[in-house]
Amino acid sequence: QVQLVESGGGLVQPGGSLRLSCVASGSIFSILQMGWYRQAPGNERELVASITRGGTPNYVDSAKGRFTISRDNAKNTLYMQMNSLNPEDTAVYYCNTYPPSAQLWGQGTQVTVSS
């Protein structure tokens, strides 16, 4: 069974950058479509970006041009480089399959954008 562990969040000033990582246990990571999701206080969890098993990315409009999703199948790791962060990006960020599996939600990693 796959387990997912996110890391890389933190406190950053507006305009700053962070790189999130998600390490997957298990041997099937390379065949999975994966996604980054986020949940801000009082909001529903939402998709931010997804990536096919071959590496083709897709982004929601708010992430286009600022975030880059990537994966290293040899390391069972999913990444997301986030640039030009703004306070509206403040949320807990999660990785999961795309579409998401209820059994795979982890603890997430907190991203706070504030001056």
Stockholm file with secondary structure:
# STOCKHOLM 1.0

chainA/1-115         QVQLVESGGGLVQPGGSLRLSCVASGSIFSILQMGWYRQAPGNERELVASITRGGTPNYVDSAKGRFTISRDNAKNTLYMQMNSLNPEDTAVYYCNTYPPSAQLWGQGTQVTVSS
#=GR chainA/1-115 SS CCCEEEECCEEECTTCCEEEEEEECSSCGGGSCEEEEEECTTSCCEEEEEECTTCCEEECTTTTTTEEEEEEGGGTEEEEEECSCCGGGCEEEEEEESSCCGGGCCCCEEEEECC
#=GC SS_cons         CCCEEEECCEEECTTCCEEEEEEECSSCGGGSCEEEEEECTTSCCEEEEEECTTCCEEECTTTTTTEEEEEEGGGTEEEEEECSCCGGGCEEEEEEESSCCGGGCCCCEEEEECC
//
